[in-house]
Amino acid sequence: MNKEGLEKISYGIYIINTQNSGCIVNTLTRVTNDKIIIAINKENYTNKMLKENKKFNATVLTKNTDMNIIQTFGFTSSKENNKYKNYKIEKDSNNIPYIKENMASLIECEVINEIDLDTHTIFIANVINTQKLSDEEVMTYDYYHKIKKGITPPKAPTYEQKTKGYRCTICGYIYEGKTLPKNFVCPICGAPATVFEKID
Ligand SMILES: Cc1cc2nc3c(=O)[nH]c(=O)nc-3n(C[C@H](O)[C@H](O)[C@H](O)COP(=O)(O)O)c2cc1C
C-alpha cells in the first residue's frame, strides 16, 4: 500500500501522564464535545498503567517545550526510569503528576472504553476537567519534525521505516550508512553501537 497520503494528516504532540508513567503521543484526538481518544502501543508501560488505573491527564506541548522532555518521555520507559525526577511537577485533581512549564493546557481524563488494535490499544476517555496553562503556540507534529528536527520511534503509530542502515533499538534513531563505526554513539539517546540493528 502507498502510505504517502497518510503523511498529510496533522497532529499535535502531548504527554500522557498516569500515576506511575508518562509518555509522548501524537495520536490524541477530541472525538466528541467531552471525549478524547489516544492510541498507545502495548509495549509502552503507559498502556499497562492506563489499563490498571483508568485515570490520566494529557498536557499539550508548546513550540517552546525543551527537547529533553521529548527525549525522556518519548524515548525511555517509565518501567526503568522515573521520568519526572529532573522536572518541576504539579499534581492534578486525581493526584497525577504533570509538567506545567511550557505546556499549553492540562486535560484530565478517565478511561471509559478500550479497543484492541493488535499492536496498540485505543483508549476512549471522558474529559473530566481542563485548564489552560499558557498562550504559547502549540507544537505540531510537523513543527517537531521540520523545525525541531525530531524523530519518531518505532512504537509510535505513525512510524515508517524508510531508510537503510542501522537502527538504535533503544530510541529508533537511524544511522544511514553501509557500516556502523564501532565507537558510534546514538546522538538521540546516547546508546552504544552494540545495540544498533541492521535494517534494509
Ligand atoms: C513524536 C512522538 C510521538 C509518539 N506517539 C506515540 C503514540 O501516539 N502512541 C504511543 O504508544 N507511543 C508514541 N510514542 C512513543 C512513546 O512515547 C515511547 O515509546 C515511550 O518511551 C513510552 O514510554 P512508557 O514505556 O513510559 O510508556 C511517540 C514518541 C514520539 C517521540
Ligand as a Chemical Component Dictionary entry (heavy atoms), coordinates in Angstrom:
data_LIG
# 
_chem_comp.id                   LIG 
_chem_comp.type                 NON-POLYMER 
_chem_comp.pdbx_formal_charge   0 
_chem_comp.three_letter_code    LIG 
# 
loop_
_chem_comp_atom.comp_id 
_chem_comp_atom.atom_id 
_chem_comp_atom.alt_atom_id 
_chem_comp_atom.type_symbol 
_chem_comp_atom.charge 
_chem_comp_atom.model_Cartn_x 
_chem_comp_atom.model_Cartn_y 
_chem_comp_atom.model_Cartn_z 
_chem_comp_atom.pdbx_ordinal 
LIG C1  C1  C 0 6.812 12.372 18.433 1  
LIG C2  C2  C 0 6.435 11.098 19.139 2  
LIG C3  C3  C 0 5.151 10.594 19.009 3  
LIG C4  C4  C 0 4.778 9.407  19.659 4  
LIG N1  N1  N 0 3.488 8.956  19.546 5  
LIG C5  C5  C 0 3.109 7.835  20.210 6  
LIG C6  C6  C 0 1.742 7.418  20.202 7  
LIG O1  O1  O 0 0.865 8.070  19.632 8  
LIG N2  N2  N 0 1.441 6.249  20.838 9  
LIG C7  C7  C 0 2.384 5.511  21.509 10 
LIG O2  O2  O 0 2.042 4.471  22.071 11 
LIG N3  N3  N 0 3.675 5.900  21.565 12 
LIG C8  C8  C 0 4.064 7.051  20.948 13 
LIG N4  N4  N 0 5.353 7.476  21.019 14 
LIG C9  C9  C 0 6.347 6.601  21.681 15 
LIG C10 C10 C 0 6.322 6.639  23.222 16 
LIG O3  O3  O 0 6.328 7.965  23.700 17 
LIG C11 C11 C 0 7.560 5.881  23.752 18 
LIG O4  O4  O 0 7.509 4.527  23.321 19 
LIG C12 C12 C 0 7.751 5.982  25.267 20 
LIG O5  O5  O 0 9.102 5.657  25.544 21 
LIG C13 C13 C 0 6.839 5.078  26.089 22 
LIG O6  O6  O 0 7.096 5.287  27.455 23 
LIG P1  P1  P 0 6.500 4.343  28.617 24 
LIG O7  O7  O 0 7.101 2.965  28.448 25 
LIG O8  O8  O 0 6.982 5.001  29.885 26 
LIG O9  O9  O 0 5.022 4.339  28.496 27 
LIG C14 C14 C 0 5.737 8.692  20.432 28 
LIG C15 C15 C 0 7.030 9.226  20.595 29 
LIG C16 C16 C 0 7.383 10.415 19.953 30 
LIG C17 C17 C 0 8.775 10.972 20.154 31 
# 
loop_
_chem_comp_bond.comp_id 
_chem_comp_bond.atom_id_1 
_chem_comp_bond.atom_id_2 
_chem_comp_bond.value_order 
_chem_comp_bond.pdbx_ordinal 
LIG C1  C2  SING 1  
LIG C2  C3  SING 2  
LIG C2  C16 DOUB 3  
LIG C3  C4  DOUB 4  
LIG C4  N1  SING 5  
LIG C4  C14 SING 6  
LIG N1  C5  DOUB 7  
LIG C5  C6  SING 8  
LIG C5  C8  SING 9  
LIG C6  O1  DOUB 10 
LIG C6  N2  SING 11 
LIG N2  C7  SING 12 
LIG C7  O2  DOUB 13 
LIG C7  N3  SING 14 
LIG N3  C8  DOUB 15 
LIG C8  N4  SING 16 
LIG N4  C9  SING 17 
LIG N4  C14 SING 18 
LIG C9  C10 SING 19 
LIG C10 O3  SING 20 
LIG C10 C11 SING 21 
LIG C11 O4  SING 22 
LIG C11 C12 SING 23 
LIG C12 O5  SING 24 
LIG C12 C13 SING 25 
LIG C13 O6  SING 26 
LIG O6  P1  SING 27 
LIG P1  O7  DOUB 28 
LIG P1  O8  SING 29 
LIG P1  O9  SING 30 
LIG C14 C15 DOUB 31 
LIG C15 C16 SING 32 
LIG C16 C17 SING 33 
# 
